Amino acid sequence: MSNILKNKKIIISAGASGIGWATAKVCLSKGATVFISDIEKKFLNKVKKNPLNNKRLFSYECDASNENDVKNLFKQISKKTKKIDALINNVGIAGPTGTIEKLKSKDWEKTLKVNVISHFYYSKLAIPMLKKNKGGSIINLSSSAGILGFPLRSPYAASKWAVVGVTKTLALELGKFKIRVNAICPGTIKGDRMVRVIRDKAKFLKISKKTIEKEFLSMASLGNWIYEEDIGKMCSFLISNDGARISGQIIGIDGNTIRMH
């Protein structure tokens, strides 16, 4: 076991399943103390059964799109620690599938609220804790859709481009405090969310799920799935001292995705 994150304290939003939980497990395996929040009780209950729970793993229920919930979360975390080494803004939803004139305003608004505004809530409260630490790292989860267009997924693409803009801006604002800010852009991740995305696109276009899946994989020059743990490994690297000179970067872990249609 490598201890490159020993004694480092990390907050992960939407950390009880998917990319968030995969990242938490990688960070824990490298010696970190991890604070995760999630809206899903069933996933949080699974996390509570982890042998590291209440030693180096702490979990909290929180609706990331509700500012009061996030404030309460940070109050609870501050009882355990006054400073942190990293914040991973992982929370995000897939949003609706369809052409823009057919999408509902409430679905657009919800996608932006969860995928962008929640990052603001977390970052606003994490930055003072990073400053107390005399530096650290913020990692924002964007997407290949944050650097390319994504037909039938306009609110998702808009939200992920916004994450890139916030990342670049925060890197400039926080550099003088030795706080590094980067974004990770995952490609086609093997997992439950992609199953739903493929299902919805197949339904909208009235073609088979297998056809959609093959099409997604063909969009990257490596032509294969990306795994949730791949994202966790990059987060671990960026948080560690090995990533100490990296900031303001938009890092694709996507098998070199060259198109999204």
Buried (B, 14 or more C-beta within 10 A) or exposed (E): EEEBBEEBBBBBBBBBBBBBBBBBBBBBBBBBBBBBBBBEEEBBEBBEEBEBEEEBBBBBBBBBBBBEBBEBBBEEBBEEBEBBBBBBBBBBBBBBBBEEEEBEEEBBEBBBBBBBBBBEBBBEBBBBBBBEBEEBBBBBBBBBBBBBEBEBBBBBBBBBBBBBEBBBEBBEEBEEBBBBBBBBBBBBBEBEBBEEBBEBBBEBEEEEBEEBBEBBBEBBEEEEBBBBEBBBBBBBBBBBEEBEEBBBBBBBBBBEBEEBE
